[in-house]
Amino acid sequence: MKTDPRPARRTQAAVVLALAAALWMGLPPAAGAGVTARYAKIHRGACRLVLELTDPAPATVILVQRFPPGTRLLEADPAPAGVDEARGRAKWLFKAGRTGKIRVRFRLEPPGATARLRGEIRYRDPATGRMETREVAP
């Protein structure tokens, strides 16, 4: 006697679907769902970084830009909240709370310092209330 394989396939599909739904529902919202950051341009010491805030946007975003110790930050727009050239760090604080793009431009001396840039953004995720940290690398 031959059995019909269709009920077994339906059961397998239902189990797979139930597991996928359970995994999906158990995961927190994607980290950084409201914030992305990328280097738009790096050339001869000049850098341009773009932060994009989508809904729901965090109230405050902190950008920490790291560069080789001893590198001079010649100019920046907007001006950073703090600079420590000896430690190779500059920090910006954006109190936005709204969606859109934030552009940051800066120029370093020596120009080769841009090859070793590393940055991070930190913010409190409005959906979960947790502090999130995201790396920004060239």
MARVEX-10655 format. One record per atom (N, C-alpha, C): residue number from 1; residue in one letter; x, y, z. Coordinates in Angstrom, 3 decimals, always signed. Each point is the difference from the previous one (the first is absolute). Layout:
N
+-----+-----+----------+----------+----------+
|   n | res |        X |        Y |        Z |
+-----+-----+----------+----------+----------+
| NUM |   A |        X |        Y |        Z |
...
+-----+-----+----------+----------+----------+
This chain:
138
+-----+-----+----------+----------+----------+
|   n | res |        X |        Y |        Z |
+-----+-----+----------+----------+----------+
|   1 |   M |   +0.832 |   -1.171 |   +0.000 |
|   1 |   M |   -0.832 |   +1.171 |   +0.000 |
|   1 |   M |   +0.886 |   +1.247 |   +0.000 |
|   2 |   K |   -0.356 |   +0.912 |   -0.857 |
|   2 |   K |   +0.772 |   +1.214 |   -0.173 |
|   2 |   K |   -0.626 |   +1.128 |   +0.820 |
|   3 |   T |   +0.855 |   +0.809 |   +0.705 |
|   3 |   T |   -0.528 |   +1.132 |   +0.771 |
|   3 |   T |   +0.203 |   +1.287 |   -0.781 |
|   4 |   D |   -0.862 |   +0.913 |   +0.265 |
|   4 |   D |   +0.048 |   +1.297 |   -0.675 |
|   4 |   D |   +1.046 |   +0.883 |   +0.678 |
|   5 |   P |   +1.050 |   +0.470 |   -0.706 |
|   5 |   P |   +1.054 |   +0.800 |   +0.613 |
|   5 |   P |   -0.414 |   +1.453 |   +0.271 |
|   6 |   R |   -1.148 |   +0.436 |   -0.522 |
|   6 |   R |   -0.393 |   +1.405 |   +0.157 |
|   6 |   R |   -0.219 |   +0.422 |   +1.455 |
|   7 |   P |   -0.654 |   -0.769 |   +0.856 |
|   7 |   P |   -0.166 |   +0.441 |   +1.387 |
|   7 |   P |   +1.336 |   +0.162 |   +0.724 |
|   8 |   A |   +0.958 |   -0.893 |   -0.261 |
|   8 |   A |   +1.320 |   +0.114 |   +0.637 |
|   8 |   A |   +0.704 |   +1.267 |   -0.454 |
|   9 |   R |   -0.105 |   +0.332 |   -1.275 |
|   9 |   R |   +0.624 |   +1.230 |   -0.517 |
|   9 |   R |   -0.661 |   +1.229 |   +0.602 |
|  10 |   R |   -1.313 |   -0.033 |   +0.140 |
|  10 |   R |   -0.707 |   +1.132 |   +0.618 |
|  10 |   R |   +0.430 |   +0.172 |   +1.451 |
|  11 |   T |   +0.156 |   -1.103 |   +0.685 |
|  11 |   T |   +0.432 |   +0.056 |   +1.400 |
|  11 |   T |   +1.415 |   +0.570 |   +0.095 |
|  12 |   Q |   +0.893 |   -0.451 |   -0.884 |
|  12 |   Q |   +1.372 |   +0.522 |   -0.011 |
|  12 |   Q |   -0.001 |   +1.498 |   -0.291 |
|  13 |   A |   -0.779 |   +0.415 |   -0.965 |
|  13 |   A |   -0.066 |   +1.417 |   -0.353 |
|  13 |   A |   -0.553 |   +0.815 |   +1.160 |
|  14 |   A |   -1.002 |   -0.526 |   +0.693 |
|  14 |   A |   -0.572 |   +0.710 |   +1.147 |
|  14 |   A |   +1.011 |   +0.136 |   +1.125 |
|  15 |   V |   +0.774 |   -1.051 |   +0.237 |
|  15 |   V |   +1.020 |   +0.046 |   +1.058 |
|  15 |   V |   +1.077 |   +1.024 |   -0.352 |
|  16 |   V |   +0.471 |   -0.027 |   -1.225 |
|  16 |   V |   +1.020 |   +0.957 |   -0.437 |
|  16 |   V |   -0.532 |   +1.424 |   +0.111 |
|  17 |   L |   -1.206 |   +0.219 |   -0.427 |
|  17 |   L |   -0.609 |   +1.330 |   +0.075 |
|  17 |   L |   -0.162 |   +0.451 |   +1.453 |
|  18 |   A |   -0.427 |   -0.897 |   +0.874 |
|  18 |   A |   -0.160 |   +0.333 |   +1.415 |
|  18 |   A |   +1.343 |   +0.334 |   +0.636 |
|  19 |   L |   +1.050 |   -0.763 |   -0.330 |
|  19 |   L |   +1.330 |   +0.286 |   +0.541 |
|  19 |   L |   +0.518 |   +1.348 |   -0.496 |
|  20 |   A |   -0.187 |   +0.264 |   -1.275 |
|  20 |   A |   +0.444 |   +1.280 |   -0.554 |
|  20 |   A |   -0.735 |   +1.159 |   +0.664 |
|  21 |   A |   -1.304 |   -0.141 |   +0.216 |
|  21 |   A |   -0.773 |   +1.055 |   +0.654 |
|  21 |   A |   +0.447 |   +0.190 |   +1.442 |
|  22 |   A |   +0.282 |   -1.088 |   +0.693 |
|  22 |   A |   +0.451 |   +0.094 |   +1.393 |
|  22 |   A |   +1.354 |   +0.684 |   +0.078 |
|  23 |   L |   +0.910 |   -0.354 |   -0.898 |
|  23 |   L |   +1.307 |   +0.658 |   -0.019 |
|  23 |   L |   -0.134 |   +1.477 |   -0.336 |
|  24 |   W |   -0.799 |   +0.305 |   -0.983 |
|  24 |   W |   -0.170 |   +1.391 |   -0.431 |
|  24 |   W |   -0.612 |   +0.841 |   +1.115 |
|  25 |   M |   -1.000 |   -0.522 |   +0.679 |
|  25 |   M |   -0.670 |   +0.752 |   +1.054 |
|  25 |   M |   +0.868 |   +0.118 |   +1.250 |
|  26 |   G |   +0.915 |   -0.939 |   +0.200 |
|  26 |   G |   +0.846 |   +0.022 |   +1.180 |
|  26 |   G |   +1.195 |   +0.922 |   -0.123 |
|  27 |   L |   +0.303 |   +0.449 |   -1.194 |
|  27 |   L |   +1.151 |   +0.873 |   -0.192 |
|  27 |   L |   -0.387 |   +1.445 |   +0.253 |
|  28 |   P |   +0.908 |   +0.780 |   +0.596 |
|  28 |   P |   -0.282 |   +1.417 |   +0.181 |
|  28 |   P |   +0.020 |   +0.697 |   -1.354 |
|  29 |   P |   -0.534 |   +1.228 |   -0.089 |
|  29 |   P |   +0.072 |   +0.731 |   -1.257 |
|  29 |   P |   +1.450 |   +0.108 |   -0.452 |
|  30 |   A |   +0.219 |   +0.090 |   -1.292 |
|  30 |   A |   +1.358 |   +0.060 |   -0.530 |
|  30 |   A |   +0.770 |   +1.112 |   +0.683 |
|  31 |   A |   +1.184 |   -0.325 |   +0.498 |
|  31 |   A |   +0.818 |   +1.000 |   +0.681 |
|  31 |   A |   +0.299 |   +1.127 |   -0.974 |
|  32 |   G |   -0.193 |   +1.202 |   +0.449 |
|  32 |   G |   +0.273 |   +1.135 |   -0.855 |
|  32 |   G |   -1.044 |   +0.196 |   -1.068 |
|  33 |   A |   -1.208 |   -0.494 |   +0.237 |
|  33 |   A |   -1.032 |   +0.091 |   -1.014 |
|  33 |   A |   -0.253 |   +1.442 |   -0.410 |
|  34 |   G |   +0.225 |   +0.966 |   +0.906 |
|  34 |   G |   -0.275 |   +1.389 |   -0.322 |
|  34 |   G |   +1.212 |   +0.813 |   -0.387 |
|  35 |   V |   +1.216 |   -0.585 |   +0.048 |
|  35 |   V |   +1.218 |   +0.771 |   -0.255 |
|  35 |   V |   +0.979 |   -0.806 |   -0.849 |
|  36 |   T |   +0.544 |   +0.619 |   -1.035 |
|  36 |   T |   +1.110 |   -0.573 |   -0.753 |
|  36 |   T |   +1.053 |   +1.081 |   -0.171 |
|  37 |   A |   +1.234 |   -0.424 |   -0.186 |
|  37 |   A |   +1.097 |   +0.947 |   -0.208 |
|  37 |   A |   +0.967 |   -0.592 |   -1.007 |
|  38 |   R |   +0.542 |   +0.861 |   -0.846 |
|  38 |   R |   +0.965 |   -0.471 |   -0.999 |
|  38 |   R |   +0.919 |   +1.158 |   -0.382 |
|  39 |   Y |   +1.208 |   -0.358 |   -0.434 |
|  39 |   Y |   +0.908 |   +1.004 |   -0.540 |
|  39 |   Y |   -0.389 |   +0.204 |   -1.450 |
|  40 |   A |   -0.376 |   +1.210 |   -0.342 |
|  40 |   A |   -0.403 |   +0.296 |   -1.372 |
|  40 |   A |   +1.214 |   +0.313 |   -0.866 |
|  41 |   K |   +1.050 |   +0.542 |   +0.631 |
|  41 |   K |   +1.195 |   +0.357 |   -0.767 |
|  41 |   K |   +1.193 |   +0.087 |   +0.935 |
|  42 |   I |   +1.119 |   -0.559 |   -0.442 |
|  42 |   I |   +1.268 |   +0.128 |   +0.707 |
|  42 |   I |   +1.051 |   +0.259 |   -1.065 |
|  43 |   H |   +0.653 |   +1.166 |   +0.069 |
|  43 |   H |   +0.978 |   +0.347 |   -1.021 |
|  43 |   H |   +0.980 |   +1.035 |   +0.542 |
|  44 |   R |   +1.288 |   -0.367 |   +0.035 |
|  44 |   R |   +1.084 |   +0.917 |   +0.383 |
|  44 |   R |   -0.266 |   +0.744 |   +1.299 |
|  45 |   G |   -0.389 |   -0.709 |   +1.005 |
|  45 |   G |   -0.224 |   +0.609 |   +1.304 |
|  45 |   G |   -1.388 |   +0.571 |   +0.205 |
|  46 |   A |   -0.770 |   +0.146 |   -1.078 |
|  46 |   A |   -1.364 |   +0.527 |   +0.109 |
|  46 |   A |   -0.981 |   -1.176 |   +0.092 |
|  47 |   C |   -0.910 |   +0.091 |   +0.940 |
|  47 |   C |   -0.976 |   -1.069 |   +0.208 |
|  47 |   C |   -1.399 |   +0.583 |   +0.060 |
|  48 |   R |   -0.928 |   -0.761 |   -0.516 |
|  48 |   R |   -1.416 |   +0.348 |   +0.109 |
|  48 |   R |   -0.743 |   -1.238 |   +0.465 |
|  49 |   L |   -0.731 |   +0.156 |   +1.083 |
|  49 |   L |   -0.752 |   -1.095 |   +0.602 |
|  49 |   L |   -1.470 |   +0.385 |   +0.002 |
|  50 |   V |   -0.869 |   -0.961 |   -0.295 |
|  50 |   V |   -1.432 |   +0.270 |   -0.047 |
|  50 |   V |   -0.710 |   -0.917 |   +0.986 |
|  51 |   L |   -0.780 |   +0.602 |   +0.890 |
|  51 |   L |   -0.875 |   -0.732 |   +0.904 |
|  51 |   L |   -1.405 |   +0.108 |   -0.560 |
|  52 |   E |   -0.717 |   -1.103 |   -0.039 |
|  52 |   E |   -1.393 |   +0.028 |   -0.448 |
|  52 |   E |   -0.878 |   -0.490 |   +1.138 |
|  53 |   L |   -0.961 |   +0.829 |   +0.382 |
|  53 |   L |   -0.926 |   -0.339 |   +1.073 |
|  53 |   L |   -1.376 |   -0.214 |   -0.603 |
|  54 |   T |   -0.544 |   -1.187 |   +0.222 |
|  54 |   T |   -1.336 |   -0.312 |   -0.502 |
|  54 |   T |   -0.929 |   -0.199 |   +1.186 |
|  55 |   D |   -1.256 |   -0.085 |   -0.273 |
|  55 |   D |   -1.015 |   -0.119 |   +1.039 |
|  55 |   D |   +0.034 |   -1.384 |   +0.624 |
|  56 |   P |   +0.043 |   -0.160 |   +1.275 |
|  56 |   P |   +0.025 |   +1.032 |   +1.031 |
|  56 |   P |   +1.429 |   +0.473 |   +0.255 |
|  57 |   A |   +0.231 |   +1.282 |   -0.053 |
|  57 |   A |   +1.337 |   +0.569 |   +0.183 |
|  57 |   A |   +0.285 |   +0.186 |   +1.489 |
|  58 |   P |   +1.229 |   -0.300 |   +0.425 |
|  58 |   P |   +0.344 |   +0.218 |   +1.403 |
|  58 |   P |   +0.100 |   +1.499 |   +0.299 |
|  59 |   A |   -0.171 |   +0.353 |   +1.266 |
|  59 |   A |   +0.053 |   +1.403 |   +0.405 |
|  59 |   A |   +1.414 |   +0.556 |   -0.108 |
|  60 |   T |   +1.004 |   -0.835 |   +0.266 |
|  60 |   T |   +1.389 |   +0.442 |   -0.022 |
|  60 |   T |   +0.866 |   -1.059 |   -0.668 |
|  61 |   V |   +0.946 |   +0.455 |   -0.829 |
|  61 |   V |   +0.962 |   -0.895 |   -0.634 |
|  61 |   V |   +1.393 |   +0.532 |   +0.312 |
|  62 |   I |   +0.888 |   -0.894 |   +0.440 |
|  62 |   I |   +1.390 |   +0.362 |   +0.283 |
|  62 |   I |   +0.864 |   -0.633 |   -1.077 |
|  63 |   L |   +0.836 |   +0.810 |   -0.626 |
|  63 |   L |   +0.969 |   -0.489 |   -0.977 |
|  63 |   L |   +1.382 |   +0.158 |   +0.622 |
|  64 |   V |   +0.738 |   -1.099 |   +0.100 |
|  64 |   V |   +1.381 |   +0.038 |   +0.481 |
|  64 |   V |   +0.874 |   -0.419 |   -1.168 |
|  65 |   Q |   +0.875 |   +0.913 |   -0.420 |
|  65 |   Q |   +0.891 |   -0.271 |   -1.122 |
|  65 |   Q |   +1.404 |   -0.216 |   +0.544 |
|  66 |   R |   +0.596 |   -1.140 |   -0.344 |
|  66 |   R |   +1.360 |   -0.306 |   +0.438 |
|  66 |   R |   +0.954 |   +0.097 |   -1.181 |
|  67 |   F |   +1.202 |   +0.519 |   +0.283 |
|  67 |   F |   +1.055 |   +0.105 |   -0.997 |
|  67 |   F |   +1.319 |   -0.229 |   +0.724 |
|  68 |   P |   +1.101 |   -0.160 |   -0.719 |
|  68 |   P |   +1.269 |   -0.291 |   +0.672 |
|  68 |   P |   +0.364 |   +1.094 |   +1.013 |
|  69 |   P |   +0.477 |   -0.389 |   +1.186 |
|  69 |   P |   +0.412 |   +0.993 |   +0.996 |
|  69 |   P |   +1.023 |   +0.973 |   -0.585 |
|  70 |   G |   -0.131 |   +1.263 |   +0.366 |
|  70 |   G |   +0.892 |   +1.033 |   -0.499 |
|  70 |   G |   -0.465 |   +0.644 |   -1.294 |
|  71 |   T |   -1.042 |   -0.550 |   -0.610 |
|  71 |   T |   -0.561 |   +0.585 |   -1.223 |
|  71 |   T |   -0.714 |   +1.293 |   +0.367 |
|  72 |   R |   +0.156 |   +1.011 |   -0.841 |
|  72 |   R |   -0.655 |   +1.290 |   +0.257 |
|  72 |   R |   -1.314 |   +0.077 |   -0.763 |
|  73 |   L |   -1.037 |   +0.434 |   +0.686 |
|  73 |   L |   -1.282 |   +0.277 |   -0.630 |
|  73 |   L |   +0.041 |   +1.461 |   -0.424 |
|  74 |   L |   +0.182 |   +0.244 |   -1.297 |
|  74 |   L |   +0.176 |   +1.367 |   -0.503 |
|  74 |   L |   -1.304 |   +0.780 |   -0.038 |
|  75 |   E |   -1.064 |   -0.662 |   -0.414 |
|  75 |   E |   -1.307 |   +0.657 |   -0.064 |
|  75 |   E |   -1.097 |   -1.047 |   +0.032 |
|  76 |   A |   -1.174 |   +0.433 |   +0.433 |
|  76 |   A |   -1.150 |   -0.902 |   +0.053 |
|  76 |   A |   -1.276 |   +0.818 |   -0.096 |
|  77 |   D |   -0.978 |   -0.554 |   -0.713 |
|  77 |   D |   -1.299 |   +0.643 |   -0.129 |
|  77 |   D |   -1.078 |   -1.071 |   +0.087 |
|  78 |   P |   -0.811 |   +0.000 |   +1.034 |
|  78 |   P |   -0.027 |   +0.936 |   +1.119 |
|  78 |   P |   +1.197 |   -0.233 |   +0.930 |
|  79 |   A |   +0.242 |   +0.976 |   +0.859 |
|  79 |   A |   +1.106 |   -0.114 |   +0.945 |
|  79 |   A |   -0.295 |   -1.115 |   +0.999 |
|  80 |   P |   +1.005 |   -0.792 |   +0.348 |
|  80 |   P |   -0.231 |   -1.062 |   +0.981 |
|  80 |   P |   -0.201 |   +0.569 |   +1.401 |
|  81 |   A |   -0.645 |   -0.785 |   +0.847 |
|  81 |   A |   -0.194 |   +0.399 |   +1.393 |
|  81 |   A |   +1.308 |   -0.106 |   +0.772 |
|  82 |   G |   +0.891 |   -0.865 |   -0.449 |
|  82 |   G |   +1.293 |   -0.151 |   +0.664 |
|  82 |   G |   +1.001 |   -0.675 |   -0.909 |
|  83 |   V |   +1.280 |   +0.370 |   +0.163 |
|  83 |   V |   +1.086 |   -0.582 |   -0.790 |
|  83 |   V |   +1.150 |   -0.320 |   +0.941 |
|  84 |   D |   +0.566 |   -1.183 |   -0.136 |
|  84 |   D |   +1.192 |   -0.392 |   +0.745 |
|  84 |   D |   +0.991 |   -0.531 |   -1.024 |
|  85 |   E |   +0.849 |   +0.896 |   -0.544 |
|  85 |   E |   +0.938 |   -0.394 |   -1.052 |
|  85 |   E |   +1.056 |   -0.955 |   +0.522 |
|  86 |   A |   +0.381 |   +0.143 |   +1.276 |
|  86 |   A |   +1.009 |   -0.894 |   +0.569 |
|  86 |   A |   -0.490 |   -1.448 |   +0.011 |
|  87 |   R |   -1.278 |   -0.205 |   +0.256 |
|  87 |   R |   -0.586 |   -1.346 |   +0.002 |
|  87 |   R |   -0.611 |   -0.364 |   -1.347 |
|  88 |   G |   -0.085 |   +0.980 |   -0.930 |
|  88 |   G |   -0.556 |   -0.272 |   -1.327 |
|  88 |   G |   -1.491 |   -0.209 |   +0.008 |
|  89 |   R |   -0.714 |   +0.990 |   +0.557 |
|  89 |   R |   -1.454 |   -0.156 |   +0.093 |
|  89 |   R |   -0.704 |   +1.342 |   -0.087 |
|  90 |   A |   -1.115 |   +0.000 |   -0.714 |
|  90 |   A |   -0.893 |   +1.158 |   -0.053 |
|  90 |   A |   -1.416 |   -0.516 |   +0.232 |
|  91 |   K |   -0.824 |   +0.827 |   +0.654 |
|  91 |   K |   -1.350 |   -0.444 |   +0.351 |
|  91 |   K |   -1.009 |   +1.080 |   -0.372 |
|  92 |   W |   -1.081 |   -0.434 |   -0.655 |
|  92 |   W |   -1.116 |   +0.875 |   -0.340 |
|  92 |   W |   -1.236 |   -0.482 |   +0.739 |
|  93 |   L |   -0.843 |   +0.928 |   +0.385 |
|  93 |   L |   -1.254 |   -0.322 |   +0.666 |
|  93 |   L |   -1.119 |   +0.659 |   -0.794 |
|  94 |   F |   -0.907 |   -0.815 |   -0.522 |
|  94 |   F |   -1.119 |   +0.511 |   -0.786 |
|  94 |   F |   -1.292 |   -0.251 |   +0.753 |
|  95 |   K |   -0.681 |   +1.068 |   +0.335 |
|  95 |   K |   -1.303 |   -0.111 |   +0.656 |
|  95 |   K |   -1.051 |   +0.270 |   -1.063 |
|  96 |   A |   -0.392 |   -1.046 |   -0.672 |
|  96 |   A |   -0.887 |   +0.156 |   -1.150 |
|  96 |   A |   -1.434 |   -0.367 |   +0.350 |
|  97 |   G |   -0.216 |   -1.289 |   +0.190 |
|  97 |   G |   -1.350 |   -0.472 |   +0.256 |
|  97 |   G |   -0.889 |   +0.019 |   -1.227 |
|  98 |   R |   +0.588 |   +0.267 |   -1.157 |
|  98 |   R |   -0.794 |   +0.004 |   -1.230 |
|  98 |   R |   +0.742 |   -0.768 |   -1.088 |
|  99 |   T |   -0.727 |   -0.395 |   -1.004 |
|  99 |   T |   +0.596 |   -0.771 |   -1.086 |
|  99 |   T |   +0.746 |   +0.918 |   -0.953 |
| 100 |   G |   +0.874 |   -0.597 |   -0.790 |
| 100 |   G |   +0.743 |   +0.763 |   -0.999 |
| 100 |   G |   +1.476 |   -0.365 |   +0.010 |
| 101 |   K |   +0.790 |   +0.800 |   -0.717 |
| 101 |   K |   +1.437 |   -0.238 |   -0.113 |
| 101 |   K |   +0.767 |   +1.062 |   +0.781 |
| 102 |   I |   +1.078 |   -0.442 |   +0.613 |
| 102 |   I |   +0.939 |   +0.903 |   +0.658 |
| 102 |   I |   +1.335 |   -0.230 |   -0.685 |
| 103 |   R |   +0.579 |   +1.060 |   -0.526 |
| 103 |   R |   +1.286 |   -0.098 |   -0.695 |
| 103 |   R |   +1.091 |   +0.598 |   +0.878 |
| 104 |   V |   +1.097 |   -0.725 |   +0.109 |
| 104 |   V |   +1.147 |   +0.457 |   +0.781 |
| 104 |   V |   +1.211 |   +0.008 |   -0.930 |
| 105 |   R |   +0.675 |   +1.152 |   -0.049 |
| 105 |   R |   +1.224 |   +0.122 |   -0.805 |
| 105 |   R |   +1.145 |   +0.340 |   +0.938 |
| 106 |   F |   +1.164 |   -0.592 |   -0.257 |
| 106 |   F |   +1.182 |   +0.369 |   +0.765 |
| 106 |   F |   +1.249 |   -0.261 |   -0.829 |
| 107 |   R |   +1.086 |   +0.683 |   +0.404 |
| 107 |   R |   +1.274 |   -0.131 |   -0.718 |
| 107 |   R |   +1.100 |   -0.266 |   +1.014 |
| 108 |   L |   +0.835 |   -0.993 |   -0.298 |
| 108 |   L |   +1.056 |   -0.426 |   +0.899 |
| 108 |   L |   +1.373 |   +0.287 |   -0.583 |
| 109 |   E |   +0.977 |   +0.185 |   +0.891 |
| 109 |   E |   +1.399 |   +0.170 |   -0.383 |
| 109 |   E |   +0.819 |   -0.987 |   +0.816 |
| 110 |   P |   +0.766 |   -0.866 |   -0.557 |
| 110 |   P |   +0.345 |   -0.158 |   -1.402 |
| 110 |   P |   -1.124 |   -0.695 |   -0.781 |
| 111 |   P |   -0.040 |   +0.234 |   -1.305 |
| 111 |   P |   -1.073 |   -0.574 |   -0.825 |
| 111 |   P |   -0.075 |   -1.533 |   +0.063 |
| 112 |   G |   +1.135 |   -0.668 |   +0.211 |
| 112 |   G |   +0.003 |   -1.469 |   +0.054 |
| 112 |   G |   -0.730 |   -0.562 |   +1.207 |
| 113 |   A |   -0.340 |   +0.845 |   +0.966 |
| 113 |   A |   -0.705 |   -0.462 |   +1.203 |
| 113 |   A |   -1.380 |   -0.549 |   -0.327 |
| 114 |   T |   -0.549 |   +0.390 |   -1.129 |
| 114 |   T |   -1.346 |   -0.479 |   -0.352 |
| 114 |   T |   -0.021 |   -1.492 |   -0.299 |
| 115 |   A |   +1.167 |   -0.591 |   -0.256 |
| 115 |   A |   +0.044 |   -1.435 |   -0.274 |
| 115 |   A |   -0.313 |   -0.816 |   +1.250 |
| 116 |   R |   +0.109 |   +0.621 |   +1.178 |
| 116 |   R |   -0.231 |   -0.730 |   +1.242 |
| 116 |   R |   -1.184 |   +0.563 |   +0.786 |
| 117 |   L |   -0.985 |   +0.511 |   -0.695 |
| 117 |   L |   -1.196 |   +0.528 |   +0.660 |
| 117 |   L |   -0.864 |   -1.120 |   +0.546 |
| 118 |   R |   -0.579 |   +0.240 |   +1.156 |
| 118 |   R |   -1.016 |   -0.875 |   +0.562 |
| 118 |   R |   -0.962 |   +0.877 |   +0.764 |
| 119 |   G |   -1.241 |   -0.279 |   -0.135 |
| 119 |   G |   -0.989 |   +0.786 |   +0.722 |
| 119 |   G |   -1.081 |   -0.883 |   +0.574 |
| 120 |   E |   -0.786 |   +0.583 |   +0.873 |
| 120 |   E |   -1.154 |   -0.708 |   +0.532 |
| 120 |   E |   -1.103 |   +0.996 |   +0.294 |
| 121 |   I |   -1.212 |   -0.485 |   -0.096 |
| 121 |   I |   -1.152 |   +0.801 |   +0.390 |
| 121 |   I |   -0.661 |   -0.706 |   +1.167 |
| 122 |   R |   -0.501 |   +0.808 |   +0.936 |
| 122 |   R |   -0.706 |   -0.537 |   +1.161 |
| 122 |   R |   -1.296 |   +0.770 |   +0.161 |
| 123 |   Y |   -1.026 |   -0.715 |   +0.406 |
| 123 |   Y |   -1.309 |   +0.609 |   +0.203 |
| 123 |   Y |   -0.881 |   -0.964 |   +0.771 |
| 124 |   R |   -1.041 |   +0.527 |   +0.581 |
| 124 |   R |   -0.981 |   -0.838 |   +0.694 |
| 124 |   R |   -1.099 |   -0.326 |   -1.007 |
| 125 |   D |   -0.188 |   -1.288 |   -0.257 |
| 125 |   D |   -1.011 |   -0.442 |   -0.958 |
| 125 |   D |   -1.383 |   +0.349 |   +0.556 |
| 126 |   P |   -0.781 |   +0.822 |   -0.707 |
| 126 |   P |   -1.309 |   +0.392 |   +0.517 |
| 126 |   P |   -0.973 |   -1.168 |   +0.133 |
| 127 |   A |   +0.185 |   -1.055 |   -0.770 |
| 127 |   A |   -0.921 |   -1.135 |   +0.055 |
| 127 |   A |   +0.257 |   -0.889 |   +1.217 |
| 128 |   T |   +1.275 |   -0.145 |   +0.400 |
| 128 |   T |   +0.333 |   -0.921 |   +1.087 |
| 128 |   T |   +0.493 |   +0.699 |   +1.259 |
| 129 |   G |   +0.476 |   +1.242 |   -0.139 |
| 129 |   G |   +0.561 |   +0.714 |   +1.147 |
| 129 |   G |   +1.437 |   -0.382 |   +0.305 |
| 130 |   R |   +0.592 |   -0.893 |   -0.784 |
| 130 |   R |   +1.382 |   -0.429 |   +0.215 |
| 130 |   R |   +0.981 |   +0.902 |   -0.730 |
| 131 |   M |   +1.195 |   +0.176 |   +0.595 |
| 131 |   M |   +1.064 |   +0.717 |   -0.687 |
| 131 |   M |   +0.555 |   -0.903 |   -1.090 |
| 132 |   E |   +0.149 |   +0.544 |   -1.170 |
| 132 |   E |   +0.540 |   -0.734 |   -1.145 |
| 132 |   E |   +1.301 |   +0.654 |   -0.422 |
| 133 |   T |   +0.944 |   -0.794 |   -0.428 |
| 133 |   T |   +1.278 |   +0.475 |   -0.526 |
| 133 |   T |   +0.217 |   -0.659 |   -1.351 |
| 134 |   R |   +0.287 |   +0.811 |   -0.994 |
| 134 |   R |   +0.243 |   -0.506 |   -1.355 |
| 134 |   R |   +1.340 |   +0.522 |   -0.489 |
| 135 |   E |   +0.787 |   -0.872 |   -0.581 |
| 135 |   E |   +1.302 |   +0.385 |   -0.547 |
| 135 |   E |   -0.184 |   +0.639 |   -1.370 |
| 136 |   V |   +0.863 |   +0.977 |   -0.272 |
| 136 |   V |   +0.057 |   +0.622 |   -1.323 |
| 136 |   V |   +1.428 |   -0.169 |   -0.481 |
| 137 |   A |   +0.204 |   -0.748 |   -1.059 |
| 137 |   A |   +1.347 |   -0.237 |   -0.514 |
| 137 |   A |   +0.052 |   +0.391 |   -1.473 |
| 138 |   P |   +1.164 |   +0.478 |   -0.442 |
| 138 |   P |   +0.114 |   +0.381 |   -1.416 |
| 138 |   P |   -0.139 |   -1.182 |   -0.933 |
+-----+-----+----------+----------+----------+
